[in-house]
Amino acid sequence: MDLSRYEDDGSRDDVLSINEVLSLLEDDHPSIEHIVVDIPENNVPRDALLGKDEFERLGLALAKNTTLSTVCLHFSEGYYDIEFDRLFVLRLLQLMNKNRHLFHLELHGLDELLDEALYILDPFLKYNDKLCSFDGSSNRIRTTEMNILMFALTRRRWPLRTLQLDHCGIDLEVLIEMIKLLNEKPKMTPRNISLAFNDIGDKGCYCIAEMLIDPKIHLEELKLTSNSIGKQGLQFIAAALSARSSALERLDIGSNSMTDEDLAAFMGILSTTPALIPNKLSFEHNRIGVYGVSVLGIVLASRDTPLEMLHLG
């Protein structure tokens, strides 16, 4: 198994062996601030994977380390074929739970282990005041897991900056559970929420619209890429945007099979309040043609200031 080290600008620096990285982590070496752990890495033979001792060392190192700002744990599909794998992973998270210095945590591919993992990480999610970003993408999130996660995040002292739950199979039922818990503690709603590549649909957009117009919720960025959103859902979102007291910083609704007519209806609603059009808009990978672009241009021309970003490709 290898671990990747990254520079501050996000570029990949090098790939280190497990023993090299563990030694650096145990020494609180300042050269390591971001770490990505792929368990197992592609094409690694089964007998070359982490054993009990390596998991224990990694967990203890992550628990005590004070220089790391980002930890990404990516678990490959089918890793939990036998019982001791499950115990090793949960032990790793239990040890890491003691770290109070991380700014960003990613947990990908836990699936059936996600509910147990979130229970274990509950104190970390609640009491690590430095944590500003959590990425739980590529996990199957049902109402149980969403309840556990939102309960922890809404009991924090400060809200997260970013919550990313892409490719999680989130449907209307799970979304309702998420928004219900956020409504109980609206000030704990993350500023940036990404729910890309889920199954929210038009009815889910109605729920999101209610969140967008809640004056106690200070959402700044919303990503709804590829969510089976049709014309009705887009109209729910547009009406909510036009009713806000301030504009969203960014809205991404790409890959939703949006047509010229859909975009024209969306922008038609926003044309009454051009100042409340998000400063960054993405309509990528839709079915927008000349007519849709012309309507978009006419509405945007009525703004006092140009958009900071517009993606139509």
C-alpha positions as a LaTeX table, in Angstrom:
\begin{tabular}{lrrr}
\hline
Residue & $x$ (\AA) & $y$ (\AA) & $z$ (\AA) \\
\hline
Met1 & 0.00 & 0.00 & 0.00 \\
Asp2 & 1.23 & 3.49 & $-0.84$ \\
Leu3 & 0.31 & 6.90 & 0.54 \\
Ser4 & 0.48 & 10.06 & $-1.55$ \\
Arg5 & 1.85 & 13.33 & $-0.27$ \\
Tyr6 & 0.61 & 16.61 & $-1.76$ \\
Glu7 & 1.96 & 20.14 & $-1.91$ \\
Asp8 & $-0.01$ & 23.16 & $-0.64$ \\
Asp9 & $-1.28$ & 23.89 & $-4.16$ \\
Gly10 & $-2.82$ & 20.42 & $-4.39$ \\
Ser11 & $-0.23$ & 18.99 & $-6.78$ \\
Arg12 & 1.01 & 15.48 & $-6.13$ \\
Asp13 & 4.50 & 15.51 & $-4.65$ \\
Asp14 & 5.48 & 11.87 & $-4.43$ \\
Val15 & 4.32 & 8.43 & $-3.40$ \\
Leu16 & 5.82 & 7.03 & $-0.23$ \\
Ser17 & 5.86 & 3.57 & 1.26 \\
Ile18 & 3.75 & 2.88 & 4.33 \\
Asn19 & 6.79 & 2.66 & 6.61 \\
Glu20 & 8.22 & 5.95 & 5.31 \\
Val21 & 4.95 & 7.79 & 5.88 \\
Leu22 & 4.33 & 6.25 & 9.29 \\
Ser23 & 7.77 & 7.37 & 10.44 \\
Leu24 & 7.12 & 10.93 & 9.23 \\
Leu25 & 3.70 & 11.03 & 10.88 \\
Glu26 & 5.01 & 9.66 & 14.16 \\
Asp27 & 7.72 & 12.34 & 14.18 \\
Asp28 & 5.19 & 15.15 & 13.47 \\
His29 & 7.29 & 15.98 & 10.43 \\
Pro30 & 6.24 & 19.43 & 9.12 \\
Ser31 & 6.66 & 18.37 & 5.48 \\
Ile32 & 3.43 & 16.34 & 5.64 \\
Glu33 & 0.25 & 18.41 & 5.82 \\
His34 & $-2.02$ & 16.49 & 3.44 \\
Ile35 & $-2.26$ & 12.72 & 3.23 \\
Val36 & $-4.31$ & 10.44 & 0.98 \\
Val37 & $-4.57$ & 6.79 & 1.97 \\
Asp38 & $-5.90$ & 4.37 & $-0.64$ \\
Ile39 & $-6.82$ & 1.05 & 1.02 \\
Pro40 & $-5.97$ & $-1.01$ & $-0.92$ \\
Glu41 & $-4.27$ & 0.71 & $-3.82$ \\
Asn42 & $-5.21$ & $-0.60$ & $-7.26$ \\
Asn43 & $-3.58$ & $-3.90$ & $-8.27$ \\
Val44 & $-2.07$ & $-4.53$ & $-4.84$ \\
Pro45 & $-2.10$ & $-8.27$ & $-4.04$ \\
Arg46 & $-4.22$ & $-9.30$ & $-1.09$ \\
Asp47 & $-1.22$ & $-10.52$ & 0.90 \\
Ala48 & 0.45 & $-7.09$ & 0.50 \\
Leu49 & $-2.30$ & $-5.10$ & 2.22 \\
Leu50 & $-2.14$ & $-3.43$ & 5.61 \\
Gly51 & $-2.02$ & $-5.78$ & 8.55 \\
Lys52 & $-3.05$ & $-5.24$ & 12.13 \\
Asp53 & 0.25 & $-3.66$ & 13.20 \\
Glu54 & 0.24 & $-1.17$ & 10.29 \\
Phe55 & $-3.37$ & $-0.14$ & 10.99 \\
Glu56 & $-2.52$ & 0.36 & 14.67 \\
Arg57 & 0.55 & 2.45 & 13.85 \\
Leu58 & $-1.35$ & 4.54 & 11.33 \\
Gly59 & $-4.22$ & 5.16 & 13.76 \\
Leu60 & $-1.90$ & 6.12 & 16.60 \\
Ala61 & 0.09 & 8.41 & 14.29 \\
Leu62 & $-3.05$ & 10.15 & 13.03 \\
Ala63 & $-4.31$ & 10.54 & 16.60 \\
Lys64 & $-1.17$ & 12.27 & 17.85 \\
Asn65 & $-0.08$ & 14.21 & 14.78 \\
Thr66 & $-0.41$ & 18.00 & 14.99 \\
Thr67 & 0.91 & 19.05 & 11.55 \\
Leu68 & $-1.65$ & 17.35 & 9.29 \\
Ser69 & $-4.47$ & 19.51 & 7.98 \\
Thr70 & $-6.06$ & 17.00 & 5.58 \\
Val71 & $-6.64$ & 13.25 & 5.82 \\
Cys72 & $-8.32$ & 11.34 & 2.98 \\
Leu73 & $-9.16$ & 7.66 & 3.56 \\
His74 & $-10.31$ & 5.98 & 0.35 \\
Phe75 & $-11.45$ & 2.38 & 0.82 \\
Ser76 & $-11.70$ & 0.28 & $-2.31$ \\
Glu77 & $-14.87$ & $-1.67$ & $-3.11$ \\
Gly78 & $-14.88$ & $-5.19$ & $-1.73$ \\
Tyr79 & $-12.19$ & $-4.56$ & 0.88 \\
Tyr80 & $-14.25$ & $-5.95$ & 3.77 \\
Asp81 & $-14.38$ & $-9.57$ & 2.68 \\
Ile82 & $-13.45$ & $-10.96$ & 6.07 \\
Glu83 & $-14.15$ & $-9.91$ & 9.63 \\
Phe84 & $-10.69$ & $-8.76$ & 10.67 \\
Asp85 & $-10.67$ & $-6.13$ & 7.90 \\
Arg86 & $-13.76$ & $-4.52$ & 9.42 \\
Leu87 & $-12.22$ & $-4.50$ & 12.88 \\
Phe88 & $-8.97$ & $-3.00$ & 11.59 \\
Val89 & $-10.76$ & $-0.15$ & 9.79 \\
Leu90 & $-12.94$ & 0.68 & 12.79 \\
Arg91 & $-9.92$ & 0.56 & 15.10 \\
Leu92 & $-8.11$ & 2.99 & 12.79 \\
Leu93 & $-11.03$ & 5.44 & 12.96 \\
Gln94 & $-11.31$ & 5.01 & 16.72 \\
Leu95 & $-7.69$ & 6.04 & 17.16 \\
Met96 & $-7.93$ & 8.90 & 14.66 \\
Asn97 & $-10.96$ & 10.17 & 16.55 \\
Lys98 & $-8.62$ & 11.77 & 19.10 \\
Asn99 & $-7.10$ & 14.18 & 16.58 \\
Arg100 & $-8.30$ & 17.76 & 17.12 \\
His101 & $-6.12$ & 19.48 & 14.51 \\
Leu102 & $-7.53$ & 18.37 & 11.15 \\
Phe103 & $-9.18$ & 20.91 & 8.85 \\
His104 & $-10.45$ & 18.45 & 6.24 \\
Leu105 & $-11.50$ & 14.78 & 6.40 \\
Glu106 & $-12.50$ & 12.52 & 3.51 \\
Leu107 & $-14.03$ & 9.08 & 3.97 \\
His108 & $-14.80$ & 7.31 & 0.69 \\
Gly109 & $-16.01$ & 3.77 & 0.07 \\
Leu110 & $-17.03$ & 2.67 & 3.57 \\
Asp111 & $-20.56$ & 1.68 & 2.49 \\
Glu112 & $-21.80$ & $-0.99$ & 4.95 \\
Leu113 & $-19.35$ & 0.26 & 7.57 \\
Leu114 & $-20.46$ & 3.89 & 7.30 \\
Asp115 & $-22.98$ & 3.86 & 10.17 \\
Glu116 & $-20.45$ & 2.28 & 12.56 \\
Ala117 & $-17.73$ & 4.64 & 11.35 \\
Leu118 & $-19.90$ & 7.72 & 11.95 \\
Tyr119 & $-20.79$ & 6.53 & 15.44 \\
Ile120 & $-17.10$ & 6.17 & 16.22 \\
Leu121 & $-16.24$ & 9.56 & 14.70 \\
Asp122 & $-19.09$ & 11.36 & 16.48 \\
Pro123 & $-16.81$ & 13.10 & 19.05 \\
Phe124 & $-14.37$ & 14.08 & 16.29 \\
Leu125 & $-17.12$ & 15.63 & 14.16 \\
Lys126 & $-18.67$ & 17.41 & 17.16 \\
Tyr127 & $-15.66$ & 18.67 & 19.07 \\
Asn128 & $-12.90$ & 19.29 & 16.53 \\
Asp129 & $-13.43$ & 23.05 & 16.20 \\
Lys130 & $-10.74$ & 23.27 & 13.50 \\
Leu131 & $-12.60$ & 20.93 & 11.17 \\
Cys132 & $-14.07$ & 23.03 & 8.36 \\
Ser133 & $-14.67$ & 20.46 & 5.61 \\
Phe134 & $-16.06$ & 16.91 & 5.52 \\
Asp135 & $-16.30$ & 14.78 & 2.38 \\
Gly136 & $-18.33$ & 11.60 & 2.71 \\
Ser137 & $-18.71$ & 10.99 & $-1.02$ \\
Ser138 & $-18.90$ & 7.56 & $-2.64$ \\
Asn139 & $-20.71$ & 6.01 & 0.31 \\
Arg140 & $-24.25$ & 4.63 & 0.29 \\
Ile141 & $-26.06$ & 7.05 & 2.61 \\
Arg142 & $-29.50$ & 6.04 & 3.88 \\
Thr143 & $-31.65$ & 7.76 & 6.48 \\
Thr144 & $-29.79$ & 6.06 & 9.35 \\
Glu145 & $-26.38$ & 7.30 & 8.22 \\
Met146 & $-27.73$ & 10.77 & 7.41 \\
Asn147 & $-29.29$ & 11.01 & 10.86 \\
Ile148 & $-26.02$ & 10.10 & 12.57 \\
Leu149 & $-24.00$ & 12.52 & 10.46 \\
Met150 & $-26.36$ & 15.49 & 10.76 \\
Phe151 & $-26.84$ & 14.96 & 14.49 \\
Ala152 & $-23.07$ & 15.30 & 14.96 \\
Leu153 & $-22.64$ & 18.26 & 12.60 \\
Thr154 & $-25.52$ & 20.24 & 14.12 \\
Arg155 & $-24.06$ & 19.84 & 17.63 \\
Arg156 & $-20.80$ & 21.57 & 16.76 \\
Arg157 & $-19.72$ & 24.90 & 18.19 \\
Trp158 & $-19.17$ & 26.27 & 14.67 \\
Pro159 & $-20.71$ & 25.15 & 11.36 \\
Leu160 & $-18.63$ & 23.39 & 8.74 \\
Arg161 & $-17.52$ & 25.46 & 5.80 \\
Thr162 & $-18.06$ & 22.62 & 3.32 \\
Leu163 & $-20.08$ & 19.39 & 3.30 \\
Gln164 & $-19.65$ & 17.16 & 0.26 \\
Leu165 & $-21.87$ & 14.11 & $-0.25$ \\
Asp166 & $-21.49$ & 13.26 & $-3.93$ \\
His167 & $-22.29$ & 9.82 & $-5.39$ \\
Cys168 & $-24.10$ & 8.76 & $-2.21$ \\
Gly169 & $-27.43$ & 7.57 & $-3.60$ \\
Ile170 & $-29.27$ & 10.34 & $-1.74$ \\
Asp171 & $-32.96$ & 10.28 & $-2.65$ \\
Leu172 & $-35.95$ & 12.32 & $-1.52$ \\
Glu173 & $-36.39$ & 10.42 & 1.75 \\
Val174 & $-32.75$ & 10.87 & 2.77 \\
Leu175 & $-32.75$ & 14.53 & 1.69 \\
Ile176 & $-35.83$ & 15.22 & 3.81 \\
Glu177 & $-34.05$ & 13.72 & 6.83 \\
Met178 & $-31.02$ & 15.91 & 6.19 \\
Ile179 & $-33.00$ & 19.14 & 5.85 \\
Lys180 & $-35.22$ & 18.31 & 8.84 \\
Leu181 & $-32.19$ & 18.07 & 11.11 \\
Leu182 & $-30.62$ & 21.21 & 9.65 \\
Asn183 & $-33.87$ & 23.10 & 10.24 \\
Glu184 & $-33.61$ & 22.24 & 13.94 \\
Lys185 & $-30.19$ & 23.97 & 14.08 \\
Pro186 & $-30.19$ & 26.26 & 11.03 \\
Lys187 & $-27.10$ & 28.19 & 12.10 \\
Met188 & $-25.12$ & 24.94 & 11.87 \\
Thr189 & $-25.85$ & 24.52 & 8.16 \\
Pro190 & $-22.57$ & 24.32 & 6.20 \\
Arg191 & $-21.87$ & 27.30 & 3.97 \\
Asn192 & $-21.08$ & 25.13 & 0.94 \\
Ile193 & $-23.04$ & 21.94 & 0.20 \\
Ser194 & $-22.36$ & 19.55 & $-2.66$ \\
Leu195 & $-24.94$ & 16.85 & $-3.43$ \\
Ala196 & $-23.80$ & 16.02 & $-6.95$ \\
Phe197 & $-24.61$ & 12.73 & $-8.68$ \\
Asn198 & $-27.49$ & 11.72 & $-6.42$ \\
Asp199 & $-31.22$ & 11.25 & $-7.05$ \\
Ile200 & $-32.87$ & 14.34 & $-5.59$ \\
Gly201 & $-35.31$ & 15.02 & $-8.43$ \\
Asp202 & $-37.94$ & 17.77 & $-8.68$ \\
Lys203 & $-39.55$ & 17.03 & $-5.31$ \\
Gly204 & $-36.16$ & 17.25 & $-3.66$ \\
Cys205 & $-35.67$ & 20.68 & $-5.23$ \\
Tyr206 & $-38.82$ & 21.84 & $-3.45$ \\
Cys207 & $-37.20$ & 20.88 & $-0.13$ \\
Ile208 & $-33.95$ & 22.58 & $-1.08$ \\
Ala209 & $-35.87$ & 25.71 & $-2.11$ \\
Glu210 & $-37.29$ & 25.98 & 1.41 \\
Met211 & $-33.76$ & 25.80 & 2.78 \\
Leu212 & $-32.57$ & 28.47 & 0.34 \\
Ile213 & $-35.14$ & 31.02 & 1.51 \\
Asp214 & $-34.69$ & 30.37 & 5.23 \\
Pro215 & $-33.12$ & 33.61 & 6.59 \\
Lys216 & $-31.42$ & 31.64 & 9.39 \\
Ile217 & $-29.51$ & 29.50 & 6.89 \\
His218 & $-26.51$ & 31.21 & 5.31 \\
Leu219 & $-25.80$ & 28.97 & 2.34 \\
Glu220 & $-23.21$ & 30.31 & $-0.10$ \\
Glu221 & $-22.56$ & 27.53 & $-2.61$ \\
Leu222 & $-24.81$ & 24.69 & $-3.79$ \\
Lys223 & $-23.86$ & 21.91 & $-6.19$ \\
Leu224 & $-26.69$ & 19.80 & $-7.64$ \\
Thr225 & $-24.96$ & 18.31 & $-10.67$ \\
Ser226 & $-26.68$ & 15.23 & $-12.15$ \\
Asn227 & $-29.72$ & 14.86 & $-9.90$ \\
Ser228 & $-32.54$ & 14.11 & $-12.35$ \\
Ile229 & $-33.81$ & 17.69 & $-12.01$ \\
Gly230 & $-36.47$ & 18.71 & $-14.54$ \\
Lys231 & $-38.24$ & 21.93 & $-15.43$ \\
Gln232 & $-40.37$ & 21.97 & $-12.27$ \\
Gly233 & $-37.39$ & 21.47 & $-9.99$ \\
Leu234 & $-35.49$ & 24.24 & $-11.73$ \\
Gln235 & $-38.41$ & 26.58 & $-11.23$ \\
Phe236 & $-38.50$ & 25.76 & $-7.51$ \\
Ile237 & $-34.80$ & 26.65 & $-7.27$ \\
Ala238 & $-35.17$ & 29.85 & $-9.32$ \\
Ala239 & $-38.13$ & 31.08 & $-7.25$ \\
Ala240 & $-36.17$ & 30.47 & $-4.05$ \\
Leu241 & $-33.11$ & 32.30 & $-5.38$ \\
Ser242 & $-35.21$ & 35.31 & $-6.33$ \\
Ala243 & $-36.73$ & 35.41 & $-2.82$ \\
Arg244 & $-33.40$ & 35.45 & $-0.95$ \\
Ser245 & $-32.03$ & 38.51 & 0.78 \\
Ser246 & $-28.61$ & 37.97 & $-0.87$ \\
Ala247 & $-27.31$ & 36.07 & $-3.87$ \\
Leu248 & $-25.70$ & 32.65 & $-3.69$ \\
Glu249 & $-22.01$ & 32.78 & $-4.46$ \\
Arg250 & $-22.21$ & 29.66 & $-6.68$ \\
Leu251 & $-24.85$ & 27.33 & $-8.14$ \\
Asp252 & $-24.01$ & 24.24 & $-10.18$ \\
Ile253 & $-26.91$ & 22.45 & $-11.91$ \\
Gly254 & $-25.04$ & 20.80 & $-14.75$ \\
Ser255 & $-25.81$ & 17.36 & $-16.21$ \\
Asn256 & $-29.57$ & 17.55 & $-15.58$ \\
Ser257 & $-30.72$ & 17.32 & $-19.24$ \\
Met258 & $-31.76$ & 20.98 & $-19.16$ \\
Thr259 & $-33.24$ & 22.20 & $-22.47$ \\
Asp260 & $-33.52$ & 25.69 & $-23.96$ \\
Glu261 & $-37.07$ & 25.95 & $-22.65$ \\
Asp262 & $-35.98$ & 24.86 & $-19.17$ \\
Leu263 & $-33.22$ & 27.46 & $-19.06$ \\
Ala264 & $-35.56$ & 30.17 & $-20.42$ \\
Ala265 & $-38.11$ & 29.42 & $-17.68$ \\
Phe266 & $-35.35$ & 29.38 & $-15.03$ \\
Met267 & $-33.87$ & 32.70 & $-16.12$ \\
Gly268 & $-37.33$ & 34.20 & $-16.66$ \\
Ile269 & $-38.06$ & 33.85 & $-12.95$ \\
Leu270 & $-34.68$ & 35.33 & $-12.03$ \\
Ser271 & $-35.06$ & 38.22 & $-14.50$ \\
Thr272 & $-37.20$ & 40.09 & $-11.95$ \\
Thr273 & $-34.29$ & 40.10 & $-9.46$ \\
Pro274 & $-31.06$ & 40.03 & $-11.52$ \\
Ala275 & $-28.97$ & 41.06 & $-8.53$ \\
Leu276 & $-29.87$ & 37.76 & $-6.87$ \\
Ile277 & $-28.52$ & 35.61 & $-9.70$ \\
Pro278 & $-25.59$ & 33.60 & $-8.28$ \\
Asn279 & $-22.18$ & 35.12 & $-9.04$ \\
Lys280 & $-20.93$ & 31.79 & $-10.37$ \\
Leu281 & $-23.18$ & 29.62 & $-12.52$ \\
Ser282 & $-22.59$ & 26.24 & $-14.10$ \\
Phe283 & $-24.99$ & 24.70 & $-16.64$ \\
Glu284 & $-22.43$ & 22.29 & $-18.07$ \\
His285 & $-23.39$ & 19.09 & $-19.91$ \\
Asn286 & $-27.02$ & 20.02 & $-20.55$ \\
Arg287 & $-28.92$ & 20.37 & $-23.83$ \\
Ile288 & $-28.73$ & 24.14 & $-24.19$ \\
Gly289 & $-28.72$ & 25.67 & $-27.66$ \\
Val290 & $-28.74$ & 29.10 & $-29.26$ \\
Tyr291 & $-32.15$ & 30.11 & $-27.92$ \\
Gly292 & $-31.26$ & 29.23 & $-24.33$ \\
Val293 & $-27.96$ & 31.08 & $-24.53$ \\
Ser294 & $-29.66$ & 34.18 & $-25.98$ \\
Val295 & $-32.21$ & 34.28 & $-23.15$ \\
Leu296 & $-29.41$ & 33.82 & $-20.65$ \\
Gly297 & $-27.46$ & 36.69 & $-22.20$ \\
Ile298 & $-30.44$ & 39.06 & $-22.14$ \\
Val299 & $-31.12$ & 38.42 & $-18.44$ \\
Leu300 & $-27.46$ & 38.65 & $-17.42$ \\
Ala301 & $-27.11$ & 41.94 & $-19.30$ \\
Ser302 & $-29.56$ & 43.49 & $-16.84$ \\
Arg303 & $-27.18$ & 42.90 & $-13.93$ \\
Asp304 & $-25.15$ & 45.79 & $-12.59$ \\
Thr305 & $-22.04$ & 43.62 & $-12.40$ \\
Pro306 & $-20.90$ & 40.70 & $-14.60$ \\
Leu307 & $-20.83$ & 37.13 & $-13.35$ \\
Glu308 & $-17.54$ & 35.91 & $-11.92$ \\
Met309 & $-17.98$ & 32.53 & $-13.65$ \\
Leu310 & $-20.29$ & 31.01 & $-16.25$ \\
His311 & $-19.92$ & 27.44 & $-17.56$ \\
Leu312 & $-22.07$ & 26.29 & $-20.46$ \\
Gly313 & $-19.90$ & 23.61 & $-22.10$ \\
\hline
\end{tabular}
